[in-house]
Amino acid sequence: MKRIRTRLLPEVYLTCLPAAKFKTDFLSVQFFAPLRAETAGLNALLPAVLERGTRRCPDMQRLSAAEDLLYGASISHSVRKRAECQLWGFVATAIDDAFTPGGERLLEPLTDLVGDLICDPSTEDGLLRRDYVSSEKTNLIDLIRSTVNDKRTFAGKRLLEEMCRGEAYGISHLGEEEAVGAITPSILTTHYRRQLAASRLELYYCGRAEQGRVEDAFRRAFEGLQREETAPIAPAPPHRPAGEVRVVREQMDVSQGKLCLGYGVDSEDKDAVLVMDMLFGGTSNSKLFLNVREKLSLCYYASSAYHRAKNIITVSSGIETANYRKAMDEIARQLAAIQRGEWEDWEFAAAMSSLKNAYQAIFDSASQLEDFYMGQIAAGQDREPEEMLRDILTVTPERVAEAAKRVRLDTVYFLTGKEEDNG
């Protein structure tokens, strides 16, 4: 696959990935907005409201009928956080022309329909419809509340909020319940118009259609888009260390404690840090899984994740509250072992194999490819998966140990049950 990137309009770019291996066309339309507390809820709500209808298909029933006419094409809204950007928009799929019964061309009508959702939504008295705004606010608030009910997700969210306090990376891409509750049709419509005019727009296509045809389809779909000067996407600044380790303990009605740790990484050898994270807690062959969870039974689960854009590592674990200190000490011991270069050859080989499989698997899914390239754009990067994998495979054990020495505990978040001794 050879990626082709073109500029269609001011701050409107198309990434085209010709791919004959897929039987479906995959397209994506994503607005990039700086992740901000005051706009996160607006950006999360907006595509859900737009998805409810267009001027030509003003309700979901008629939209569904229009999709059925395209042999069951699918359109859905999306909201993501990548680096310190909030991405909102739509993804759509349809079977490729080569597989339609009569050879019908589906790319153009599908692109037109997505364009209508964004540029020509269903309105009432010049505003986004009140009933759609009201019902989608309820849905979004329910989704925000559901993250509290999932205590593992909630604890990870709270860790990033505390660790990245004052940084955009600590902001939830769904926004906060109170802010979403205050959104009115007038406020959302004003924000919608500002987004269309001034936010970076990234278009993506993966399928069999020729480059020129894809460009023409997107140009036609967005020819009515009025653009203003937009600011370039700023790369996420590195995490600012807290100095002394910050410890945050909270109580909720939970039967299992949630221990989350955040580490700052003072190394620019990010490929080595990635391998180090896989050794630490990134796979089922990692030190956290095999030792803290399996061998010592100190955790119900234990894993780590490397946030490359911010150069931080986070650990997520579920523990008995009484094991708080033991778990903390053992996690520290496993990190120290990596810092000393203490691992078996098979552990290093397993980490590299997992990374190789993960990067190769990207090419098996058009949606994974889209997410990879959108993440690259948000991070201010322009690398291919093959290039990244080649660089990773050159990482040596010595580089891993050296990078690990520059990993320092920054923030501890512990969620425990009420009236329990937190150790």
N, C-alpha and C positions, 0 to 999 in steps of 0.2 A: 504494500500500500504506500502510495506516495502522496503525502499531504500537500494540498495547494491552498494558499491563503491569499485572499484578495480584499481590497477595500471597495465597498459598493457605494457608500455614502459617508458623509462626515462622521467619524467615530462609529461606523457600522462596518464590521468585517465578517467575511465568510470563510470558514474553514471547510474545505471540501476533501473528503477522503474516498476516492474511488475504491470500491470493494465488491468484486464479483462473487465473493464467498457467501454473502448473505442473500436470502430470498426476499427480504423486506428492505424498504428504504427507511432510514431513520433520520429525522431532522429535529433540530433544536433551535429555539429562539430564546436567548438569555440576556437580560439587562443586568449590568454590573453596577452596583451601588456601594459606596463606602458603608461598612457596617457601623451603624450609629444607633445608640439607644433610642433616640427620638424618632427614628424612621424605621426601625426593624419591624415593628408591628404593622406599619403601613405597607411595607414591601411584602410581608408575609401574607397579608390579607388580599392585596390587590389582584394577583393572578387567580385566586379562588373566585373572586367576584367576576372578573373578566370571563372566566370559563363558563359562567352561567348562561351567556347568550350574546349574540351579535344583533345588529340592526336587521339583517336578513333572516336570522334564526334566533329570535329573541328569547327562547326558553330552551331548557335542556332536552325536551322531547324532540324539538325540531333540529337541534344540533345533533342529537343522536341519529336522527333519520338521515341527516346529511352525511354523517360518518358511515352509516350503513350503505349508502349509495356508492361509497368508495370501497366496497368489499370489506366492510368491517374495520376501516381505518380507526386508529386510536389516537386521541389527543388528551393529554393530562397536564395540569400545571405542576410546577416544581419550585421549591424554595430551598436554597442551600447556603452554607457558609464555606467559602474556600479562601484560605489565607485570611485577610481582613476585609474581604469583599462579601457582600450578600448578593447572591444570584437569584433572580426570579424570572419566570417566563413559562415556556411550554415545551414539551417534547411530544413528538408525533411519529407514528409508524404506519406504514401501509405496504401491502405486497408490491413487489417490483412489477413493472409493466410486463416483463417477460413471462410472468406467471398469471396474469389476468386472463380470463376465458377468451375475451375478444381482442386482447392486446391493448386495452384502454390505457391511456396515460393518466396516472393518478398523482404524479408529483405536483403538477400545476394546481389542480383543484384542492389538494391537501394543503399546499403552501398558501393558497388564497384564503382557505378557511382559518388557518392559524393567523394570517395577517389580519383578517376581520376581527378575530377575538381581541387582538391587541389594538388595532387602529380604529375599529368601528364597532364598539361594544353596544350592548343594549342599554339605553338611557331613558330617563324620565325627567322632563323639564330641564334638560341640559345637564343633569347629574347622573352618576351611576345609580342604578335603581335602588331605592331604599330597602325593598324587601330582600334583594340579593345581598346587600351590605349587611343587613341585620342577621340573616340566617348564617352567612359565612363568618361573621363575628362570633356567633355562638359556636360554630364548628372549630374555629381557631382557638377560642378560649378553652374548649373541651380538650383540644390537643395539647395546649400548654399545661393544663391541669393533669393530663395523663402522664406527663414527664415526672410530676411529683409522685404519682402512684407507683411508677417504676423507679424504685429506690436506687437501683444501680445506675440508671441514667441520670437521675437527680443528683446523686453524689458526684458523678463525673462533671456534671454541669456546674455544681457549686465549687468544685475544685478549681475549674478554669476561671470562674468569676472571682475567686479569692486570689489565685495566683496571678491573674492578668488584670487585677484591679487598676482601673485607669487606662487600660489598653483595649482596643476594639475587639481583640480576640476573645475577651471574656464575655462578650455580649451574645445572647442567644439569638439565633437567626429567626426564631419564631416571635420575638418580642416578649413583652411582659403583659400579664392579664389586665392590669389597670390601664395601661396605655391603649391596648386594643379596645377595651370597653369604652373609651372616650372618642373613638373614631366615628365621625358622621359622614353621610354621603358627600357633603360639601368638602370636608377636609380630604377625604379619599380622592375625590375627583380632581381637586387642585394638585394633590401629590401625583396623581396619575399623569396629568398633563406635563408636569415638571419632569417626571421620569422619562416620558417619551421624547421630550425635547433635548434633555441634557445628559442622559446616562449612556455610557458605552453599551452598544448593542453587538452581541456576538451571535452570528448565525453559524449553524453547523449542519453538514449533510454527509451521510455515509450510505453509499449504495452504488448502483450501476450506471446512473445517469451521467451524461457527459457534463463536463465543467460548465460549458457555455449555457447549456439548458438549465442547470441549477442556478446560475447567476441570473438568468432572465426570469426564472420563476420567483426568486426572492425579490428582485427589483420590482416586479409587478405587484407583488403582495405588499410591499412597503413603500410604494411610490408616493403615497400621501403622507408619509411621516415627515413632520416638520422638525428639522434638527437645528440646535443651537450649538455654540461652542461648548465642548465638554472637556473636563480635566482628565489627563491621562490617569491610568490606574497606578497608584503608588504601591510599591512593594511593602509588605508588612515589615515594620522595624523589628529588630530582635527583642526578645523579652528582656525586661529590666529586672535584674535580680532583686529580691527583697532585702538582702543583707543577712540579717538573722533569719533563721527558719521560722516561718509563720505557721502557727498551729491553730486551727479552727475546729472546735467541737460543737456539734449541734445535736439536739435530741428530737426524735420523732417516735411515733408508734411503730417501731420495727422490731422484728424478732432476731434479725441478723445485722450485726454491725457492718458498716461500709467504710472501709479504709482506703482513701485515695491519696496518692503522693504525687507531687509535681517537682520535677528536676530541671534546673537550668543547665544548658550545655554551652560551655565556652570553647567550642571548637568549630572551625569552618570546614572540617573534613566530614561533610554531611553523609557521604556514602559510607564512611567507616562508622559513623554514629548509627546509621540505619542497620548495619550488620550487628553492631553492639546491642541495639534494642532487640533484635531477633534472638540473640543469645540470652538476653536478660529476661524477657517475658513475652516475646512476640509470637511464639508458637507453642505447640504442645510438647516440644522437645526442649523448651527453655528452662533456665535455672529456677525461675519462679514457679513454673508449673511442676517440674519434677521434684523439686526439693521442698519449697514452702507448702505446696498443696499436696502432692502425692506422698512424699517420704515422711514429712513431719505433720501433715494434716492440720496445719495452722490456718488454712484458708479453705473456704468452699470453692472459691475460684481466685485466680491471680493471673493477671496479664499486664503487659505494658504496651504503650503506643508512642511512636515518634511523630511529633508534629513538626514536620520539616520546615514549614514556612516561618515558624516562630522559634525553631531550634530548642524545643523543650520535649521532655519525655514525661509521660504520665503513667502511673500504676493504678490499677483498679483491683480491689480485692474485697471479698466478703468474709467476715471473721466472727467468731464468738467474742463478745466484748472482753471477756477475761483474758483473751489471747492478744490483746492490743500490743503490749510491750514486747511479747515474744515475736509477734509477726513483724513489728517494726525492726527489731534487732536482726531477724533472719533475712528480711529483704535487704537490709544494709549489708549483711555479710555476703549475700550473693552478688551485689554490686561490687563490693570490694574484691571479690574473687576475680571478676572480669577485669577490674582495674589492674590486678596483678598478673593478668594473662593466664589465669588458671581455668582451663577448660580442656576437655578431651577433643581429639581430632574429629570424632564423629559429631560433636556438638557444633563445631564450626562448619562442618560439611552440611549438617542438617539446616543450619541457618541460611547458608548460601543457596541450598537447594530450594528452600521455601521461597526465598526472594526470586529466584529464577522462575519458579512455577507461577508466582504471582504476576510477574511482569509479562510472561508469555501468555497468561490467561487473558490479559487485557485485549488481545487480538481476537478472542473468541466471542466478543460481545460488542456490538455497535454502541450500546449505552455506556459500557465501561471505557471505551475509547473516547467518547464525548466527555465523560467526567474527567478523564485524564487530561485532555487538552484544555478544558475549562479551568482545571486546577492550575495548569501551567500558566495560563493567561493571568489568572488572579495573582499568582506568585511572581509575575514579571519574568517568567522563564520561557524559553523556546527550544525545548529539547524533545527528542523522540523517545518512546519507550525503549527501543533497541539501544539507543545511545546511553540511556541511563543504566540499563542492564549491563552493558559492556563495562561501564565505569565501576559498577558495583562488584562485578566479578574480578576486578583487579585489586580489590581491597585485601590487604594482608593481615594476618593475626597481629602483627606489630602495630599496624595503624589502628586496629580496633582497640587494643589495650591503651594506646596513647590517647585516643579520643575518649575512652571511658574515664580516664584520669581527670578529665575536664567536665565531668558530670557531677553536679552538686545538688543536694536536697534543698528545695526552695520553700515548698508549702506542703503542709499536712492537713488533710480534711478528714475528720472522723465523724460519721453519723452513727449515733448509738440510740438504744432504746431509752425510754424515760425511766428515771429513778434507778439507773444502773451505774455502777462504779466504772468510770472510764479508764481506770488504770493510770 
